[in-house]
Amino acid sequence: MSERYTRRDAEEALERLAKLLGKSTRCIIAKPGKLKVVFGTWYVNYNPHYGGCVVKELCREQKGENAPFGEHRRSPRDFCQMVNDIERALQIKKKSNQEKFHAIR
C-alpha cells in the first residue's frame, strides 16, 4: 500500500535540502514590534489546483520571487522523491570528493 504525502511532507523535505545547501527556509523573522522579510530564503509554494509543489525563493533584486529548480509543479509525492534524489546526488558527490582527497595524500 502506498503512503500518502502531504504539503507538510514537502515542506519537511525542502527544509532538509535547504540545510544541506546552506539556505534558509525562514522567510519572516519576528522582532519586537516588527516583522522582517529575509531575502534569499526558500519555501514550498503549494497549490493543489495548479498541480502541487514548486520551490520559490524570495528575491530582493526582482522584488518578488524566482523558482531555483524551475516552474514545474510536482505532487507532494513527486516533490519528496525529487528532494530525496538531490540529497543522494549530493552525498555521492561529497563521498567522491573525499575519496579524491585521500587518493592525493
C-alpha angles and dihedrals in degrees: 000000000000123000120239115239121207139192089266091057089053091049091050091049091052091049090056092048094046090052091052091051096042094248128136128235095192104102097176130037117199114218124179106287098359148047124233124204113221111215118214094037123133128224138169113255102204126188118156092195092061098043107280134272135016130167114244129189124204109236128196094192095058094033088232138043142297134201110242092192097038133268097279109123119218134195113255089256094052091042092054090047090051091052091047090052092050091049091052091049091052091049091051090049092049091049091048092051091050091051091050090050092051092046091056093052 
